[in-house]
Amino acid sequence: MTESRTPLAGRFVLLGVTGSIAAYKAAELVRLLTTAGADVQVLMTPTAAHFIGPLTMETLSRRRVMLDPLELLPDHRIGHIVAADAADAILVAPATARWLGAMANGLADDIVTATCLASPAPVVVAPAMDGDMYAHPATRHNIERLRGYGYAIVEPEIGPLASGQTGVGRLADPARLLAAVEAAVAGKPVRAPDPAARPPAIDRAVPQDLAGWHIVVTAGGTAEPIDPVRYIGNRSSGRMGVAVAEAALARGARVTLIHGQTSVPLPDAAQLISTPTAAEMRTAVLAALSDADADALIMAAAVADFRPKQSAPKKLARAAGLTLELEPTEDILAEAVAVARTQARPPVMVGFAAETGSLDRVAEKAARKGVDLLVANDVSEPGSGFGTDTNRVTLIVPGSPPEAWPQMSKSQVAHRLLDRVLAVRTDAASR
Ligand SMILES: Cc1cc2nc3c(=O)[nH]c(=O)nc-3n(C[C@H](O)[C@H](O)[C@H](O)COP(=O)(O)O)c2cc1C
């Protein structure tokens, strides 16, 4: 009987992406694999997430990207073990010099290596790097060791490299990689056809569990004027707050997005209120609460703690020096909590705390501020905080031990946070 299905139809293929300039080509690989009928799960090292956004890979693969070997699935199974057990093939493309070394030595501290170690599936490796890196005896040695494990190596091609040189090191053409994966699974049965044995796919029909809700979100950084040209600002991009607003909209909520400076597109479907300074943000937040119809206030904005006591009406001329006298800004969250407490049906109050270093202070901060939930993150950690697509946060629920969440895309953090907001609201209603 002739086989009418393509070799990848119904197969579960893992695509491991590491931190090479060629990582952008991984988006094309997902498209080729899915067009060939494969069910694709993307695994990315934290460095890869600097080169291509997990959101892009998530959207193309229709699966949450796995970024961390510590990550658990929503049902608490260990993510990389489930993926490893169900995989029909693993394609690592592009594979960095660092990853080849880690894999050759079995160092399981990134999601791609940990998954390969845990899987009996065939592995196809496509190195991509600068020509000298590729020629180095260490790299050659690591590649030979991977061949020794039975891994198929798809050699890179000759061409212009990111370093400006021309040489061997360009990621092999995606069509060659697809052919290598097809060859790796040829003649083998599908290992885990039951979708329940695989990590869950994203349900396209997002549950409308926030329909009828009004959620007020703050995002971005405030800018406190020194003069008409200069200001005291911060490095917030607004990504986290915008991710919360988008997730709430997707789940059916009406969203008011009060924003300072942002460097990401804002969702048109939200009511947008621009508030450049902390004082303007305070006014907008208190006004939004005054209608007493908000179900949740999620304060993800990075609000300045201090502002210049006086802002010069005209641009200050260059001088030998300048001493600014600063005064504290209002504590918007504390004021909002005080207003909410006077309401018959107070909104769920959520604060964010950006720290650098230890998060020891945040539990005390959550209790002091009187919030229902506090999301704390160490913005000095790689893959966390300002300007990144990912975040690693600790959720503080006053009276309970802190919950350290694994590194996730900001969209995943947003959805998980909204699940908790919903739970607080449901809890309050049942009391
Ligand atoms: C712009 C840029 C491009 C890079 N491209 C490559 C590459 O193609 N191959 C490689 O092995 N390393 C490359 N690197 C270095 C890796 O990103 C670095 O070794 C990193 O630690 C790899 O992390 P990962 O293997 O955990 O993803 C690049 C670095 C930069 C800044």
The ligand as an SDF file (V2000), in Angstrom:
LIG
                    3D

 31 33  0  0  0  0  0  0  0  0999 V2000
   24.5260   39.3740   17.4080 C   0  0  0  0  0  0  0  0  0  0  0  0
   25.0070   38.0550   17.9180 C   0  0  0  0  0  0  0  0  0  0  0  0
   24.9310   36.9540   17.1160 C   0  0  0  0  0  0  0  0  0  0  0  0
   25.3760   35.7130   17.5760 C   0  0  0  0  0  0  0  0  0  0  0  0
   25.3050   34.6550   16.7340 N   0  0  0  0  0  0  0  0  0  0  0  0
   25.7930   33.4750   17.1390 C   0  0  0  0  0  0  0  0  0  0  0  0
   25.7620   32.3600   16.2710 C   0  0  0  0  0  0  0  0  0  0  0  0
   25.2960   32.4470   15.1210 O   0  0  0  0  0  0  0  0  0  0  0  0
   26.2540   31.1950   16.7270 N   0  0  0  0  0  0  0  0  0  0  0  0
   26.7780   31.0440   17.9850 C   0  0  0  0  0  0  0  0  0  0  0  0
   27.2300   29.9500   18.3230 O   0  0  0  0  0  0  0  0  0  0  0  0
   26.8030   32.0930   18.8380 N   0  0  0  0  0  0  0  0  0  0  0  0
   26.3200   33.2880   18.4550 C   0  0  0  0  0  0  0  0  0  0  0  0
   26.3390   34.3520   19.3220 N   0  0  0  0  0  0  0  0  0  0  0  0
   26.8220   34.1340   20.7010 C   0  0  0  0  0  0  0  0  0  0  0  0
   25.7590   33.4190   21.5190 C   0  0  0  0  0  0  0  0  0  0  0  0
   24.5630   34.1850   21.5460 O   0  0  0  0  0  0  0  0  0  0  0  0
   26.2560   33.1620   22.9600 C   0  0  0  0  0  0  0  0  0  0  0  0
   27.3470   32.2430   22.8940 O   0  0  0  0  0  0  0  0  0  0  0  0
   25.1820   32.6340   23.8610 C   0  0  0  0  0  0  0  0  0  0  0  0
   25.7600   32.3510   25.1180 O   0  0  0  0  0  0  0  0  0  0  0  0
   24.5170   31.3800   23.3350 C   0  0  0  0  0  0  0  0  0  0  0  0
   23.5020   30.9890   24.2730 O   0  0  0  0  0  0  0  0  0  0  0  0
   22.5900   29.7140   24.0900 P   0  0  0  0  0  0  0  0  0  0  0  0
   23.4130   28.6470   23.4660 O   0  0  0  0  0  0  0  0  0  0  0  0
   22.1690   29.3720   25.4920 O   0  0  0  0  0  0  0  0  0  0  0  0
   21.4010   30.1070   23.2900 O   0  0  0  0  0  0  0  0  0  0  0  0
   25.8950   35.5850   18.8890 C   0  0  0  0  0  0  0  0  0  0  0  0
   25.9580   36.7050   19.6990 C   0  0  0  0  0  0  0  0  0  0  0  0
   25.5320   37.9150   19.2180 C   0  0  0  0  0  0  0  0  0  0  0  0
   25.6170   39.1110   20.1310 C   0  0  0  0  0  0  0  0  0  0  0  0
  1  2  1  0
  2  3  1  0
  2 30  2  0
  3  4  2  0
  4  5  1  0
  4 28  1  0
  5  6  2  0
  6  7  1  0
  6 13  1  0
  7  8  2  0
  7  9  1  0
  9 10  1  0
 10 11  2  0
 10 12  1  0
 12 13  2  0
 13 14  1  0
 14 15  1  0
 14 28  1  0
 15 16  1  0
 16 17  1  0
 16 18  1  0
 18 19  1  0
 18 20  1  0
 20 21  1  0
 20 22  1  0
 22 23  1  0
 23 24  1  0
 24 25  2  0
 24 26  1  0
 24 27  1  0
 28 29  2  0
 29 30  1  0
 30 31  1  0
M  END
$$$$
